[in-house]
Amino acid sequence: QVQLVESGGGLVQPGGSLRLSCAASRIAFSIYTMGWYRQAPGKQRELVATISTGGSTNYADSVKDRFTIVRDNAKKTVNLQMNSLKSEDTAVYSCNAARLHYSYWGQGTQVTVSS
């Protein structure tokens, strides 16, 4: 069974940084588009960033120039470097692997930005 395990969430002050990691197992990682999504309380889940099998990236406008997504196919990991964090970045962040009609999700990790 495919497993995606996120780590790296926590509490950070506005303007701070965090790095989220997603470790995948039992999946042909390199052929999947990987992504990070987030869901804030009372809101719908939204895309944060994706990275294709070829390394092309896509970001939500709200995180452009602040967040960076990177994948390591050898290690089967995808990381999200988050800088200049804002209170509105507070959410549960989940890792996703997608290919054709297949889509797998991790359990999520909480990110709280607060002073």
C-alpha positions in Angstrom: 0.0 0.0 0.0 1.3 3.4 -0.9 2.4 5.5 2.0 3.1 9.3 2.1 4.4 10.5 5.4 4.7 14.3 6.1 7.0 15.9 8.7 8.3 19.3 9.6 5.2 21.1 10.7 5.0 23.2 13.8 4.6 26.6 15.3 6.5 29.5 13.8 6.4 33.3 14.2 5.3 35.5 11.3 8.3 36.0 9.0 9.9 32.7 9.9 10.6 29.6 7.9 9.8 25.9 7.9 10.6 23.0 5.7 8.1 20.3 5.2 9.1 16.9 4.0 7.1 14.1 2.5 8.6 10.6 2.3 7.0 8.1 -0.1 7.1 4.4 0.0 5.6 1.5 -2.1 5.3 3.8 -5.1 7.1 4.3 -8.4 7.8 7.8 -7.2 9.5 9.2 -10.3 6.5 8.8 -12.5 4.1 10.7 -10.2 3.5 14.4 -10.1 4.0 15.4 -6.5 2.2 18.2 -4.7 1.6 20.0 -1.5 -1.9 21.1 -0.6 -3.3 22.9 2.5 -6.6 23.2 4.3 -7.3 26.0 6.8 -10.1 25.7 9.3 -13.4 26.3 7.7 -11.9 26.5 4.2 -11.6 24.1 1.2 -8.3 22.4 0.5 -6.2 24.4 -1.9 -3.2 23.7 -4.0 0.1 25.1 -2.7 2.7 23.8 -5.2 3.2 20.9 -7.5 6.3 19.5 -9.3 6.1 17.3 -12.3 8.0 14.2 -13.2 10.3 16.4 -15.3 10.8 19.0 -12.5 8.4 21.7 -13.7 6.9 23.6 -10.8 3.6 25.3 -10.3 2.7 27.6 -7.3 -0.4 29.2 -5.9 -0.2 33.0 -6.4 -0.3 33.4 -2.6 3.0 31.5 -2.1 5.0 32.5 -5.2 8.4 33.8 -4.3 8.1 32.5 -0.7 7.8 28.7 -1.1 9.9 26.3 -3.0 9.1 22.7 -3.9 11.8 20.2 -4.6 11.8 16.5 -5.3 14.5 13.8 -4.9 13.5 10.8 -6.9 16.4 8.7 -5.5 15.2 9.3 -1.9 11.5 9.4 -2.9 11.0 12.6 -1.1 9.4 16.0 -1.9 10.1 19.0 0.3 8.4 22.3 0.6 10.6 25.2 1.8 8.4 27.9 3.3 9.9 31.3 3.9 8.4 34.6 5.0 5.5 32.8 6.6 2.3 34.7 7.3 -0.6 34.0 9.6 -2.7 33.2 6.6 -0.4 30.3 5.8 -1.7 28.5 8.9 -3.2 25.2 7.8 -2.8 21.4 7.6 -0.4 20.7 4.8 -0.8 17.4 2.9 1.4 15.7 0.4 -0.1 14.3 -2.8 1.1 11.9 -5.5 -0.9 11.9 -8.7 -0.7 10.1 -12.0 -3.6 9.5 -14.4 -6.6 8.5 -12.3 -4.4 7.6 -9.3 -4.1 10.0 -6.4 -2.6 9.3 -3.0 -2.6 11.5 0.1 -0.6 11.7 3.3 -2.1 12.3 6.7 -1.0 15.9 6.8 1.1 18.1 9.1 -0.1 21.2 11.0 1.6 24.5 10.3 0.7 27.3 12.6 2.0 30.8 12.1 1.5 33.0 15.1 3.3 35.4 17.4 
